[in-house]
Amino acid sequence: MEPKNSHPLFGNRVTVFLASVVWTVVVVVSLWSQRGQLDHTAGAMAKIDAITNLKKDMAIRQWASSVGGVFVNADKAPKLETLEEQERLVGVKANGEPFKLVTLTPIHILEAVQQVSNKEYGIKERLTSQQLRNRNNAPDDWEEKALKALQGGAEMATEATTKKGSHGLMRVMIPMRMEDECIECHRDTLVPVGGLRGGATISVDLNTYRTAQEPAWRSIQYWHLSIWLLGLTAISTFGYFARRHAREQDRQSEERRENELAFSAMAEGAVITDADGTILWVNDAFCTIYGYAPEEVIGKNPRILKSGRHDAAVYANLWQQLKSVGRWRGELWNKRKSGEIFPEEISIQALRGHDGRIRRYISIFSDITERKEAEEKLKESWRQLQELTEFLQTVREEERTRIAREIHDELGQTLTALRIDLAWLRAQCGSDDPRVADKLASGFQLVVKTLDSVRRISEDLRPGMLDTLGLAAAIQHHAAKFTEHTGIPCRLSMNREEFEVGDKVATAVFRIVQEALTNVARHAGARSVTVEVREVDDAIEVAVQDDGCGFGPAPAGAKKTFGLLGMQERVKMLGGRFEIDSEPGQGTRIGAWLPKNDKVNRQ
């Protein structure tokens, strides 16, 4: 048995699970990347602001340097140690009140601005140098590294540091170069003009910038959550439809396997071809019937099976019907691998796709050699039976003719002689004894009636008039006798005074009229009957129509009568057609069509 875990549906579930995990990882990585990008943006913004502030301070220092310093009110000057060394002036206001002024150098101004920034805005700025004149400006570890970097030629030094319990600091240092106006105060540092005198440092709290990113971070989180859920929904939906598709594929595969097993187990041969007729599959019965192995015919065209007995029109009609109707059924003669030609009954069905185009042809066939042989034997038996029936009918007619002739000749002559003798005796002895005369008269009448019966029986067996005067006279005489004996009017219509036909046809036509009128007399209860005999082209048409009770289909178990069956067989032996048209209460019409040439249709 196939392991459970190898089932496609199990594989589909694993695939969906792995896809969900991968999608979750992708979303988490994207979210983490976005968080990092926001942190990077916050750091970049902090760095830009820090550099901007430092450059602003440098611009203020450069301005102060360009004007040689600034005198300010000594009472309001910032608390700086180095102010004790600066120039001082005493001035008088307009009202005569004196006031003191002190000079602020560019560095003093810069330090004063940094004090305000540190106090009012939380931006920590300071100056530092490796050549200290102010102990408060001593560099820390990072500033030491930054000064070395600037000494090495860097334009600035930056670092984002993480502080415990906060989001960290962005620290930036830009260089401060020795200028001409700085030489006087800093000559003792031995730093040449243009050399690195120190650095201006600023520390910005990253928390402010990262907090500003929180709305965007929440939006990104919501967006990623939505994308994640949407992706899981899509994966689940795909998995659902994939499972449905897998189940449908399993069902179809199972059906195909069952169909293949069914086709393989069939006693009939089965062939599947594509739309061009190339063989795609055959069953075992095909191989048994034709003698080919599957690999010998798969990939080839069924024309290799043609026997050559059928012309191109047969196959053209087959394909035309398949294209238009989609199916064909019939019999073909094909050829086995051994070269033996045999008959088969074949049914071909076209299978169409969703676009209506034919995709496959399925052919089911069976070897009907035995059936054909049985049919030929049956046809031969039927032919022999027809010949036997015809022979028996001929023998019966000949026997009836012989008996009728013997009755007419032998018995009729004897009765005629007896009637003559009785007439002589009655003439000789009738006057002597009345009782003898009565007996002779009674015997004479009995002989006369017997002669009439002999003539009637002889006519019924074989009317001599048919052989001597012909068909028309025989029918006319029989119709007159019918009316005379039954009292039913019989209207006779013939389009010839005499019919030039063979003996068999003449006998058959007369017997049909005779049997039909007998049935009218016995069963129809008719008030009148019409007999019509016509010669049309090379055939004789006979019709007997009555206005009697008619009849419907015979009920089950009804007693069979052979009058109609005998008429039908007579006509069939001569290659004609026989018809019966009857309805209850509507009378009956019996019609026959017989060729004049006595040929019998034995097909």
Secondary structure as UniProt FT lines:
FT   HELIX           4..6
FT   HELIX           8..66
FT   TURN            67..68
FT   STRAND          70..73
FT   HELIX           74..76
FT   HELIX           81..85
FT   STRAND          88..92
FT   TURN            94..95
FT   STRAND          98..104
FT   HELIX           106..120
FT   STRAND          124..128
FT   HELIX           135..137
FT   HELIX           141..151
FT   TURN            152..153
FT   STRAND          157..161
FT   TURN            164..165
FT   STRAND          169..177
FT   HELIX           180..182
FT   HELIX           183..186
FT   HELIX           187..189
FT   TURN            193..194
FT   STRAND          196..205
FT   HELIX           206..212
FT   HELIX           214..265
FT   STRAND          269..274
FT   TURN            275..276
FT   STRAND          279..282
FT   HELIX           284..290
FT   HELIX           294..297
FT   TURN            298..299
FT   HELIX           302..305
FT   HELIX           312..324
FT   STRAND          327..335
FT   TURN            337..338
FT   STRAND          341..352
FT   TURN            354..355
FT   STRAND          358..367
FT   HELIX           369..406
FT   HELIX           407..411
FT   HELIX           412..429
FT   TURN            430..432
FT   HELIX           434..461
FT   HELIX           464..468
FT   HELIX           471..486
FT   STRAND          490..494
FT   HELIX           503..519
FT   HELIX           520..524
FT   STRAND          529..536
FT   TURN            537..538
FT   STRAND          539..546
FT   TURN            556..557
FT   HELIX           563..573
FT   TURN            574..575
FT   STRAND          577..582
FT   TURN            584..585
FT   STRAND          588..595
FT   TURN            596..597
//
